Amino acid sequence: MAVGKGATEPAKGSPKLGQMLFDNIVWLLLVLFAVVGYLLNPFFFSVANFQNILVQATTLGFLAVGVAFTLLIGEIDLSIVGVLGFSGALAALALNAGAPAVIAILVAILTGVVIGLINGLCVAVLGMNSLITTLAVGLTLTGAVLALTRGTTITITDPGYTFIGSGQIGGWPIMPLAIILLFVVISVVLRRTRWGRSIFATGGNRRAAFAAGIPTTKVRVSAFMVSGLLAGTAGWLATAYLSGVNSTIGSEMMMYAIAAPVIGGVSLKGGIGRVSGILGGILLITVVQVAMQLSSISAYYISMIGGAMILIAVLLDVVRVRASSRA
């Protein structure tokens, strides 16, 4: 039986529509959870809460983007929370020792870069497993923060250091400007630069990338350095916002920093990911967190929900990879 052209076109277009919806599922989920948040507490759609979401998304965003860079090369960085705490603690100690705010900020950021370099050399040059290596580094740094703070809170009062966390322009916090600037930069870097394309190529097929003349070892090391740089910056942002640092700072962010880019479409196998998806994942995770806070969900369940989100993120990645392989 002959089938007319008009009848066959929907059949060809529907898989593309389905793939498009699946690729942007993070934004659909964001809208869904935003509505749920409003139904749980109408305050969710207030200007004050919108500002709160942006502020909370900033520190998490820096950590998640750092993780995304290592995922794109087919690795992972689990030291990010340790770097955040350690870099923030060193910056606080530098301030208490009389260092200017600018020096303390540089201490936080450069500490992250150095630790990222160490991670990168261990993984890319020495061939160590990234999951185990960065987990060990993260645990070491967490212990170091406990030793530096001696279990107490180191208070930070220098306004030159804390301005990013407490400053406002026209009643709006300036802290979210940092995450906006970050996404502008990584959009250009990943889409328009040779290094950005090398990140995707290395993660997609390292041998083929090396055969094409890409210095894959340097690319992998640099990805870990970027992750360290962003985690160090997150250390500054977190300590500036809290006006202090203690041994548990950022400890609850690890699972969310991993889940955000994966839910946003960054593949655990490497070489696949979109900047818009990473942003969507960060906003989705933050919206879920804030919705839980406003609905007074018991703290006993928050970790469970976080773990469930990681499981969902991994499941989405598996489905996404299988769907793309069949296309």
C-alpha angles and dihedrals in degrees: 000000000000119000121210123236092247091058095051099048096072090052090055094043099045096071089051090050091048091049091049091052091047092049089053097039090118091067092047089051090047091057091044095052092043089057090046089050090053092049090051093048125001088210086075092084094048123117091241092056092046088056089048091053092051092049094048091046092056102069092036089048094057091050093045094050089051090053089046092058091055092044090053090060091048097259136094137225116215095167094079097102091046090050091049093053097039095047091046091049093050090049091050092049090048090054092048088051090058101262117150117255093251091055091049091051091050090049090056095047097042091047088059092048093051093049090047089052090052091050091048094049091048092051105033101033105027094035096233120160109265096215095053095037097051092041089055092046091049093051090048091052092047089055090047091054090052090051093047095048094036088219094300134102119263105214121219118204104161106119091204088064100038098044092098090057100041106024123108138193115204091343093309122112114247094212095088089059086075094060092044090053090046093055092047089054097045091046090059094040098049096040105034109029132078091231091054092052089047090057091058093042093050093049094044097051118348096189093049091047091051091048088053090058100261113143092231095179092056091044092053093047091048091051090057090047090054089049090051092046092053093045090050090050089049087054089058093045094048095047092044091052094046094037089226148038134237136173095270099048112139094359093130094053101071099086093041093049089056096042096049099066093038093052086047092059105269106141121231086219092061136238097068128091146102130223092225090053092052090052091048091050092051092049092046093052091047093048090051091049093049092045089054091049093050093046090054093235110180116262087234089073100042095080090046091053090047091053091048090053091054089050090050090048092054091046091052090050092052092049091046093051093047092048092051092048091055093048 
